[in-house]
Amino acid sequence: MLKKIIVISVIIYSGLFSYVYVYALDKEDDEFYKAVEVYSKGLYKDSTAMFGNFIDTYPDSLKLYMAKLYLAKSLYFRGDYLKTISLIDGVIASKKARNVYDEAYYWLAKTYYILGNYNSAFEYASVVVKNYPDSYFLWDVKYLISQIYLRKNNVTL
């Protein structure tokens, strides 16, 4: 009888905490994807706040570096290029962010390009071409490299 009570208690106890864990994941996913939706609508001030909140609330999230990259892109579109660079540098410095390195280097190159630092832009764009030949961003990077070349050589079309 005592064994049955213990087994039932363990099942109820573990079931209760698995529900709490699933609920927490759902809430985390909801907050992340709501912020992505706001970003996709071009509401960068709001997405900046939402991704900042997500990062503060879920520092151990599997989506942490994706959120940091979205935050950096939101800042980029708001014209805050120095914060964009700082945030992306932090993403690149983390070995846990490997799944977003190609995108991070692309946005870093793009940010340096907009600032007129064509040498740094070329350096970071080249990382994508050399190290990530299957990247979704490869053609955008190649186009950016052509734009860098035109700017560096004062070519106008």
ABEGO torsion letter per residue (X at the ends): XAAAAAAAAAAAAAAAAAAAAAAAAAAAAAAAAAAAAAAAAGBAAAAAAAAAAAAAABAABAAAAAAAAAAAAAAAAAGBAAAAAAAAAAAAABAAAAAAAAAAAAAAAAAAAAAGBAAAAAAAAAAAAAABAABAAAAAAAAAAAAAAAAAAGBBX
